[in-house]
């Protein structure tokens, strides 16, 4: 009944089914890898929001020459909760435009915190709504505390596509593009806690978790497609065999 499977047509169909199923299994494996990557990022975000703070030198290499940023944090160290003490330099403050928090578009405020050794860390002090003039109108930024300040928060990697400051604002955050006059660390800190306390007009920027479960759904989808491809080939073969069986029986029945 199944001798037809050795014909070129059915051998070609078998090869096509195997190739398609292999590709789909590979896509499912890739989505599984992405799921594990995103789940690990979410775990680091959760740990960074509540874990013990460590000195920034435990996470990042110190910066080098003045005016240059040091190495960026690795993906494995991003979201590590750090603690640092220094003095804010408001003269080098930069606003990040077009940032959305709870559906509203406003500005994030980046202020260098100069450490006792003369190096600096960019601190994202929080989000401010724009004034009534519109989303591009600059807000009035509350002054940071004078004197020594202690900051606690997760370390972040520079954003891709970072731009140079124009009129005191940028679209993406990267210490390397801010042209600071002192050595600066390659990552920046999202302010969670501050002593003395931060101005209440700032809205803390929430951490954005990765949608790992979407990748998990894609894993199931691609592997199901692979199984259906093999099942479909078997179904067509069985249907073909049943269709040819009566004709074979008629030929072999004696007269």
Helices and strands as residue ranges (DSSP letters): G 3-6, H 8-50, E 54-55, G 56-58, E 81-101, E 104-115, E 120-129, E 149-156, E 169-170, G 175-177, E 184-195, H 212-252
